[in-house]
Amino acid sequence: METEIRKAGITYKMIRGDEVAESYIDLPISTERYEKLAKDITSESKVWNEVRDTLERLTILQGYRKLGAWSIELKIEI
């Protein structure tokens, strides 16, 4: 039996002064989280805000001051 792995590929930009860097995360996620992301990824949704807040923290951990543009690609791997 083949197992499906749900993933979120997240690309985000980090800003420090005039410097902009881009990072990418390929993250396995639960079926429940995958379905929430697929259903409701708008700036008003809870899951959207959770992702944005996490990316803001990662940006600071990486030594940048501000989160720039970001996007999510949902995929299922077998």
PLY file of the C-alpha trace (Angstrom):
ply
format ascii 1.0
element vertex 78
property float x
property float y
property float z
element edge 77
property int vertex1
property int vertex2
end_header
0.00 0.00 0.00
1.37 3.39 -0.98
1.43 6.15 1.59
0.54 9.70 0.69
2.60 12.46 2.26
1.08 15.89 2.29
3.50 18.79 2.10
3.54 22.54 2.08
6.29 24.16 0.03
6.69 27.65 1.46
8.75 30.35 -0.24
9.32 33.57 1.66
11.39 36.73 1.40
13.23 38.34 4.29
14.25 41.99 4.41
17.09 43.76 6.23
17.61 47.34 5.08
18.19 47.18 1.33
19.01 43.46 1.44
16.38 40.90 0.44
16.93 37.16 0.79
14.65 34.30 -0.19
14.18 31.04 1.66
12.23 27.85 0.98
10.80 25.23 3.34
9.45 21.85 2.18
7.41 20.79 5.18
5.39 17.60 5.74
2.02 18.52 7.25
-0.96 16.67 8.69
-4.01 15.84 6.59
-6.07 18.17 8.79
-3.69 21.12 8.30
-3.43 20.39 4.56
-7.22 20.50 4.20
-7.46 23.76 6.16
-4.81 25.37 3.98
-6.42 24.12 0.77
-9.84 25.35 1.86
-9.16 28.79 3.32
-5.89 30.61 2.64
-6.97 34.22 2.89
-5.63 37.02 5.08
-8.68 36.69 7.34
-8.29 32.97 8.04
-6.77 31.58 11.22
-4.44 29.20 9.37
-3.13 32.03 7.14
-2.27 34.07 10.23
-0.56 31.09 11.89
1.66 30.55 8.84
2.49 34.27 8.57
3.32 34.51 12.30
5.63 31.50 12.03
7.40 32.97 8.99
7.86 36.27 10.83
9.58 34.40 13.69
11.79 32.47 11.26
12.74 35.75 9.57
13.93 37.19 12.89
15.77 33.97 13.80
17.66 34.25 10.50
18.80 37.79 11.33
16.40 39.78 9.16
14.03 42.50 10.31
10.92 42.03 8.20
8.99 39.34 6.37
8.38 40.15 2.72
6.19 38.34 0.21
5.48 34.65 0.74
3.59 31.84 -0.95
2.51 28.27 -0.28
2.41 25.38 -2.72
0.42 22.38 -1.46
1.37 18.97 -2.81
0.81 15.28 -2.20
3.67 12.86 -2.70
3.26 9.12 -3.00
0 1
1 2
2 3
3 4
4 5
5 6
6 7
7 8
8 9
9 10
10 11
11 12
12 13
13 14
14 15
15 16
16 17
17 18
18 19
19 20
20 21
21 22
22 23
23 24
24 25
25 26
26 27
27 28
28 29
29 30
30 31
31 32
32 33
33 34
34 35
35 36
36 37
37 38
38 39
39 40
40 41
41 42
42 43
43 44
44 45
45 46
46 47
47 48
48 49
49 50
50 51
51 52
52 53
53 54
54 55
55 56
56 57
57 58
58 59
59 60
60 61
61 62
62 63
63 64
64 65
65 66
66 67
67 68
68 69
69 70
70 71
71 72
72 73
73 74
74 75
75 76
76 77
